[in-house]
Amino acid sequence: MSVSEITETRQYLTFKLGNEIFATEVAKVREVLDLTTITQIPRTPEFMAGVINLRGSVVPVVDLRLCLEMSRTESTRNTCIVVVEVLLDNESTIIGALADSVEEVIDLEPDQIQPAPRIGTQIRTDFIKGMGKRDTQFIMILDIDRVFSAEELAVARGQGQDAGKQLETVKQLAEVAA
C-alpha cells in the first residue's frame, strides 16, 4: 500500500530503534511483550535473535535494528518484543521484533503522511510506507510486510517450525523419561 492509498485516519504503534521513531499499523500488531528469554538457534542469520515460547507456540524473534542495518539491540529495561503478523506468499506468519522501547499508539491523518524520500536506486526504501509528521518530529512508517525479504521471512518461519519440532521432541523425551 502506498501513501496515496491512505485516505483515512489510521492508528500506528510507535517504537524506538536507536534515536529514531518508527511506526507500524496497529492492525498488524498482535501484542507487545516485555523482553523474555530468547532461545538462540545455531546457524541462523545474524538478524535472527532466536525463538520464544508464546503460550505454547514457538515464535521466531528478529532483531529489527539488524534488519534495518543498524547496530544490534542492547537489552535494557525498556527493550521489548513487538509481535506482528506479516504476510509471506499470501500466508500469515507471526514474528516477534525486538524494539528498544514502545512509545504510544497515535492517530495520523492522511495529510500528516508524506511519501518516503527517494534517495536513488542504490538505497532500498521500499519498506518505508511513508514519513509521518507529528509536531516537529518525523516518524518512519514501516510497511512491516516488506521490512523482511521473502528469503528472510522464510528463514524466520522455518526456524520457528524447526524449533517447534525440536521442542516437541524434547517434550516427548521428557514424558518417556518420567
C-alpha positions as CSV (number, residue, x, y, z in Angstrom):
1,M,0.0,0.0,0.0
2,S,1.4,3.4,-0.9
3,V,0.9,6.7,0.8
4,S,-1.6,7.8,-1.9
5,E,-3.8,4.8,-0.9
6,I,-4.1,6.1,2.7
7,T,-7.3,8.1,2.7
8,E,-8.5,7.8,6.3
9,T,-7.1,8.3,9.7
10,R,-5.1,5.3,10.9
11,Q,-3.7,4.2,14.2
12,Y,0.0,3.4,14.4
13,L,2.1,1.8,17.2
14,T,5.3,3.9,17.6
15,F,8.5,2.5,18.9
16,K,12.2,3.5,19.1
17,L,15.2,2.0,17.4
18,G,18.2,3.9,18.4
19,N,17.3,7.6,18.4
20,E,14.7,7.2,15.6
21,I,11.0,6.7,16.0
22,F,9.3,4.1,13.8
23,A,5.7,3.1,13.5
24,T,3.6,0.2,12.1
25,E,-0.1,-0.1,11.7
26,V,-1.8,-1.2,14.9
27,A,-3.8,-3.8,12.8
28,K,-0.5,-5.6,12.2
29,V,0.4,-5.8,15.9
30,R,-0.7,-8.8,17.8
31,E,0.8,-7.7,21.2
32,V,3.8,-6.2,22.9
33,L,5.8,-8.3,25.3
34,D,8.4,-7.5,27.9
35,L,11.8,-8.9,26.9
36,T,11.8,-12.5,27.8
37,T,14.2,-15.4,27.4
38,I,15.1,-15.9,23.8
39,T,16.4,-19.3,22.8
40,Q,19.1,-18.9,20.2
41,I,19.1,-21.2,17.2
42,P,22.5,-22.2,15.8
43,R,23.4,-21.5,12.2
44,T,20.8,-18.8,11.6
45,P,21.3,-15.4,10.0
46,E,22.6,-12.6,12.3
47,F,19.3,-10.8,12.4
48,M,17.6,-13.9,13.9
49,A,17.7,-13.4,17.7
50,G,16.1,-16.8,18.2
51,V,12.7,-18.1,19.3
52,I,10.3,-17.5,22.2
53,N,7.6,-19.6,23.7
54,L,4.4,-17.6,23.4
55,R,1.6,-19.5,25.1
56,G,2.8,-22.9,23.8
57,S,3.6,-21.6,20.3
58,V,7.2,-21.1,19.0
59,V,7.6,-17.6,17.7
60,P,10.7,-16.5,15.8
61,V,12.2,-13.2,17.0
62,V,14.2,-10.9,14.8
63,D,16.5,-8.0,15.8
64,L,14.7,-5.3,13.9
65,R,17.7,-3.0,14.2
66,L,19.9,-5.5,12.4
67,C,17.2,-5.9,9.7
68,L,17.5,-2.1,9.1
69,E,21.3,-2.3,9.1
70,M,21.6,-0.6,12.5
71,S,23.7,-1.9,15.4
72,R,22.5,-4.9,17.5
73,T,19.7,-4.2,20.0
74,E,21.0,-3.9,23.5
75,S,19.0,-5.4,26.3
76,T,17.6,-2.7,28.7
77,R,14.6,-2.5,31.0
78,N,12.7,-0.8,28.1
79,T,13.6,-3.4,25.4
80,C,10.5,-5.3,24.3
81,I,9.2,-7.7,21.6
82,V,6.6,-6.4,19.3
83,V,4.7,-9.4,18.0
84,V,3.4,-8.7,14.5
85,E,1.6,-10.6,11.8
86,V,3.2,-10.4,8.4
87,L,2.3,-11.9,5.0
88,L,4.7,-14.3,3.3
89,D,3.5,-15.7,0.0
90,N,-0.1,-14.7,1.0
91,E,0.3,-16.7,4.2
92,S,0.1,-15.1,7.6
93,T,3.3,-15.5,9.7
94,I,3.7,-14.4,13.4
95,I,7.1,-12.9,14.2
96,G,8.5,-11.1,17.2
97,A,10.6,-8.0,16.5
98,L,13.0,-6.5,19.1
99,A,12.5,-2.8,19.7
100,D,14.4,-0.5,22.1
101,S,11.1,0.7,23.5
102,V,7.5,1.1,22.6
103,E,6.3,4.7,22.7
104,E,2.5,5.0,22.1
105,V,-0.4,4.4,19.8
106,I,-1.1,7.5,17.7
107,D,-3.6,8.6,15.1
108,L,-2.2,10.0,11.8
109,E,-4.4,11.8,9.2
110,P,-3.5,11.2,5.6
111,D,-2.2,14.8,5.3
112,Q,0.3,14.1,8.1
113,I,2.0,11.3,6.0
114,Q,4.4,12.0,3.1
115,P,6.0,9.5,0.7
116,A,9.3,8.0,1.7
117,P,12.2,10.1,0.3
118,R,13.7,8.8,-3.0
119,I,17.4,8.5,-2.3
120,G,18.4,6.8,-5.6
121,T,18.5,3.3,-6.8
122,Q,21.3,2.0,-4.6
123,I,19.5,2.5,-1.3
124,R,16.4,0.4,-0.5
125,T,13.5,2.3,1.0
126,D,10.6,0.1,-0.3
127,F,9.9,-1.0,3.3
128,I,9.1,2.6,4.4
129,K,5.4,3.2,3.7
130,G,5.8,6.9,4.4
131,M,7.1,9.6,6.7
132,G,4.6,10.7,9.4
133,K,4.9,14.2,10.9
134,R,3.7,14.9,14.4
135,D,4.5,18.3,15.7
136,T,8.2,18.8,14.7
137,Q,9.0,15.1,14.8
138,F,9.3,12.7,11.8
139,I,8.1,9.1,12.2
140,M,9.2,6.4,9.8
141,I,6.1,4.3,9.0
142,L,7.2,0.8,8.2
143,D,5.5,-1.5,5.7
144,I,6.1,-4.4,8.1
145,D,5.3,-6.9,5.3
146,R,8.3,-5.5,3.3
147,V,10.8,-5.0,6.1
148,F,11.9,-8.5,5.7
149,S,12.7,-10.0,2.3
150,A,10.8,-13.1,1.3
151,E,14.0,-15.1,1.9
152,E,14.5,-13.7,5.4
153,L,10.9,-14.4,6.3
154,A,11.2,-18.0,5.0
155,V,14.2,-18.5,7.2
156,A,12.4,-17.0,10.2
157,R,9.3,-19.1,9.7
158,G,11.4,-22.2,9.1
159,Q,13.4,-21.6,12.3
160,G,10.2,-21.3,14.3
161,Q,8.9,-24.5,12.8
162,D,12.2,-26.3,13.3
163,A,12.4,-25.1,16.9
164,G,8.8,-26.2,17.4
165,K,9.7,-29.7,16.2
166,Q,12.7,-29.7,18.4
167,L,10.6,-28.6,21.4
168,E,8.0,-31.3,20.7
169,T,10.8,-33.9,20.6
170,V,12.2,-32.7,23.9
171,K,8.7,-32.9,25.4
172,Q,8.2,-36.4,24.2
173,L,11.6,-37.5,25.5
174,A,10.8,-35.9,28.9
175,E,7.5,-37.8,29.0
176,V,9.2,-41.1,28.2
177,A,11.9,-40.4,30.9
178,A,9.2,-39.6,33.5
